[in-house]
Amino acid sequence: MVKIAPSILSADFMRLGDEIQAVEQAGADIIHLDVMDGHFVPNLTFGMPIIRQIAGIASKPLDAHLMVTNPQDYFQPLSEAGLSYVSFHPETVYHVHREVGKIRELGMKAGLALNPAKPVQDIFPILNELDFVLFMSVNPGFGGQSFLPLVYDKIKALREEVARCGAELEIEIDGGVTHENIGELAKAGVTMFVAGSYIFKADRYEKQIERLRCSVN
């Protein structure tokens, strides 16, 4: 099943409530939240006060991608806010297995996010503990970047290892997703597609979301 997750990083923050409702009405399956601290990535977005406000507005599941140096500090507040998916970068914590377990204990789906240059093999030992893996197909920090094709080999390697070890997880991708590459990405095994500027910079959100769905078939 294809899940389209608009990233509010590209939304109009002066009209954030209206923007969230608009993409939900346009057919979004998930609302993607890019949480950046200005340390792990060279940008600063929003923290828990805004996330709580978003949670009070959104009717779709919320997916937080933590691009921060202290992701473990967010887990409890995100759970209390009602988040469904939480991913963090493994290099930001000392004990990856422990932090993944905390997310799941709090009732959320746990994922690891991989930057383009991060070898996917690094997370093979923990695949059976994950609910999803988020591949960054651009260098994180800013929206509107071009897709990096090197991610295809990483997806293939993950699918092969998942088949070998019997893990059950979803594959999410974020960065440069358009109607031109979503079909190949779906064939490679991706099921969750984050799209920011592709949707929010268009005049009709429903047209862009439908275009993505139709390009998978």
Buried (B, 14 or more C-beta within 10 A) or exposed (E): EBBBBBBBBBBEEEEBEEBBBBBBEBBBBBBBBBBBBEEBBEBEBBBBEBBBBBBEBBEBBBBBBBBBBEBBEBBEBBBEBBBBBBBBBBEBBEEBEEBBBBBBEBEBBBBBBBBBEBEBEEBBEBBEBBBBBBBBBBBBBBBEBEBBEEBBEBBEBBBEBBEEEEBEBBBBBBBBBBBEBBBBBBEBBBBBBBBBBBBBEBEEBBEBBBBBBEBBE
